[in-house]
Every structure is written in structure tokens, then in C-alpha cells.
Amino acid sequence: MNWAHLVAYFFGGVILANSIPHIVSGQMGRPFQSPFAKPPGEGLSSSRVNVIWGSFNLAVAYALLGLVGSFDLHNFAHLGAAALGGFLMSLMLAGHFGQFHGGNAPTAGDPRAP
């Protein structure tokens, strides 16, 4: 098993996970943080910029998962590397974007909170 392929699959999972919030926010017509906002990663970019950025991320994830080696969904090491990358990126994104959208303290400001 080639360890370089597993590294590519890990980062393929990372980038695939990063594509999701950008594409979904863009499709919903909502502005969202992106690397092109001011300040980068904190300010909001338009929904179209997010669709473009998310689609670019999707293409890079495809290249890392589909064109490096021979990714096999039935191979635990291949799927595990991609899933671990996606999971860790999702946790990081939840913490980062949660500070802007109230997800890190979901009851803050809620009149029903104790």
C-alpha cells in the first residue's frame, strides 16, 4: 500500500468536506465566509463566489480521490483515510464557522434558555 496515496485520500476527504458548506450556502443564496472575503475566512462572500469556490474544491477533491492511485471504496484504508480527513475538517469547520453563526453556543441569546 502506497502511503502517499493515503495522504492524498486524506486531503481529498478534507477538501471534499470543505466544499459542502460553500456549495450549499451558495445554492441557498446566502453569503458565507470564504478565503476571498475581507478578512479572509471571516468576512462574507457572495453566494456566487461560494458556489465557484465550493465547485473548485469539489474538483480538487475528485482529483485527489479519483485520479491518484486507484481509490477503492471497499478498501478500509482508502475509505478510512478519506473519512478521517472529512471528519476532522468538519469538526474544525464547525468550530470556526460556529463562532460566526451561533453554533458554538446554541442557547446564547435564546429567550427559552435557562
N, C-alpha and C positions, 0 to 999 in steps of 0.2 A: 504494500500500500504506500502510495506516494504522499508524504506529509505535506508537500507544497500544495497538492490538490485539496487536502483537508483544510488548509489555511484559506485557500480560495473559496471553498464551500462555506466556511465560517463567515467570511466577509460578504459572500453572496447573500447569506441569511441576514446579516447586519443591514445591508443596503436594501434588500427586499422589504424588511420591516420599516425602514425609513421612508420608503416610497408610499406606504399606505396612508399616513395622515395627510401628506401633501396632496395626493390624488383625491382622496375623499373630501377634504376641505374644499379643494378647488371645484370638484363636481357639485358640491353643495352651494357654491357661490360665496363661500366665506373666506375672508382674508385669514392668513395664517403665517406663523413665523417661517422664515426661510433664510438661507445664507446671504440672500441678496437684499434683505431689509436693513434698515439702519436703526439701531445697531444690529449687526448680523446675528441671526438666531434668536433675537428678542423682539425686534420690530416686526410689523406685519407686512406681508407682500400680498399682492392681489391674487384672486382666485386663479386667474390665468397663469400667472408666474408659478403658482404652486402646482398646477396641472403639468406644466412644462418640466419643472424640477422633479416632480414625482415620476413622470414618464421617463426622464433621463435616468433616474435611479433604478427604475424597473429594467431598462435596457442594460445597465451595468450589471445588475443582479443576474439577468439572463446570461450575460457573457460569462460571469464567474461560475454560475451553476451549470449552464448548458454547453459551454464551449471549452472549459478547462477539464481535461481528463475525460472521464465518462461517468458523470454523476448518475447514481443508481438509487432510486427511492427505496429499493428493497435492501440496500446496504446500510446497516445500522450506523456505521462510522460516517458515511457520507451524509445521511439524513440527520444524524446526531450533531455533526459539526454545523450544518446549516441551521438546525433548530436552536442550538445553543447560541449561535450568533444572533438569530432573530429574537430570542428570549431576552438576552442581555441588553440588546439595543432597545427593545420595547420597555424594559424596566428603566433604562436611562432616559428614554423619551418621556415616559410617564412622569418622572421626577422633574425633568426640565420644563416640559410644557405645562405640567400641573401648577407650577408657580404662577403662570400667566392666566390659567383658566379655572383656578379654584380646586383642582383635583388633589392637591396635597393636603388640603384642609377642607373637606367637602361640607362640613357643617358651619364653617365660618360665614357669618352674615345670614344664616338661615334662621328665620324667626321661630322655627319649630325646634331648634337645637336647645338642649338644656342649658 
